[in-house]
Amino acid sequence: MGLLALLDAYPLTQTQFLEFPQMQEILSGLMKDLGRDAGDDPLDVSTVMEFLRRDGDALSTLQEHHI
């Protein structure tokens, strides 16, 4: 391959970068995507993994450190 180019995008400016979400936001979003109500209680990875295993979700095959 001689050239690989992306021609239809604009360069990002420094003000357009988003903050990386906190782990709590990531886990809450995952639960929401799975159709579960995370509630107001704080979530941890082991709790989310338990939901995944209980439901037989394909993501349950991941190790906790992959989430």
N, C-alpha and C positions, 0 to 999 in steps of 0.2 A: 504494500500500500504506500503510495507516494505522499498523500496528503489526507489528513483527517481534520476537518474544519467545522465549526459551528457558526453559521452565518446569520442566523435570525434571532440573536439574543443581544441584549444591551449589557454592558458591564455594570456591575453593582457598585454603588457608592458606599462609603463607610457607614452612612446613616441607614442603609437598607438591611444591614445584617441583623438577624434576630438573635435574641438570647437563647441559649440552650435551655430547654425546660428542666425544672427540678424533677427528681425521681418520683415524687408524689404526683406531679402532673402527668408524667409518662404512664404511671400505673393506673391512674384514674381514667386517662384516655383509653388505655387498653381495655379496661373493664367496660367502659362505655361502648367501645367498638364491638365488644363481645355480647352486648345487649344486657349487661349486668348493671345494677345500680350500686355504685361504690359507696353511696351514702356520705356522711360527713366524717366517719371514722378514718383515721390515717391508715393507709395501706402499706404493706411491705411485700417484698418479692415472694416470700414463702406463702403468704395468704393468696396472692394472685395465682401462684403455681397450684395451690390446692384447688381453686376454682377450675383451673384448666384441666387438671387431672380428673376431677369429679365429673366434668362434662365430657370427658374423652376428646377434648379439643386437640387438633393437630399440633398446636403450640406446646402441649404438655410434654412432648418429647425433648424439648429444650432443657438444658441445665439452667439452674437459677442464675449463674454468672453470665449467661447469654442474654438474659433480659435486662 
